[in-house]
């Protein structure tokens, strides 16, 4: 389990930005998590209540957007999404590919009062 | 209600500590390797083989990462120039080393007396892929009894590796491991990776692994 540290980072980022904006309450935090990353939204949610307790982030809703696995073909440069593990270029059928998306883990934005 | 745009990498704090670790290592001219694999693939065995072959040429330090116990540190403590054990059981990340743990370990090591630092990560193919530590090279070990499908199941760790070591080559007659298919699956995602075949049990291929390490260490020094 490595979501506790990640959840602490999310809360730190949110509190810093809320302070800059002089907000009194964080209502919702939007987080982007890549499909290939090893982070589990349910675990982050589980730790969030505990980590955010007694801060202005307590009670905030977490919204996760799943970023799909994205590949770039090394032969013809086509960018494509692949939901199975074949990762084959749909244009030239090359199997030599680079992972260009699906590894994200970032706080996109948040709603505050 | 007000919306604030943020777009901030959640792993930024880890990456920033990792950069500090690398600067410290560079200052002392220590070349650091992050060794990752599933449990039991042979990380400690490869470290012991490496020390046995290279201890006359290099001063080797070891950082051992485990969820619990000091079993691995005990195994290497008589061989290595210095060893630090990190047990992750009571930490916020238990399944992988993170840069902050390594930062503490570096403070306990005589960096001026070390040329090569071997960092043994916690046995796991998923979580260590997400956390850089400040290492100069990333190495993944896969052993024959685990099966040849690991690069397909855990693509990220193999896509980022500088070298992949296939261990337990002595098991080849007893298991259905297609080495060519395994290598092809990795090279699809990572064409520049170095793939080495070894048996830590018999010592086969260890010389090639050590030559790769020495070449990379020299290349890193020239690059600075």
Interface residues (C-beta under 8 A of the other chain):
Chain A: X1 X2 X4 X5 X6 X8 X9 X10 X12 X13 X14 X17 X18 X21 X23 X27 X31 X36 X37 X38 X39 X74 X85 X87 X95 X96 X97 X98 X99 X103 X105 X106 X107 X108 X109 X110 X111 X112 X113
Chain B: X1 X2 X3 X4 X5 X6 X7 X8 X9 X10 X11 X12 X13 X14 X92 X93 X94 X95 X96 X98 X126 X127 X129 X130 X131 X152 X153 X155 X156 X159 X187 X188 X189 X191
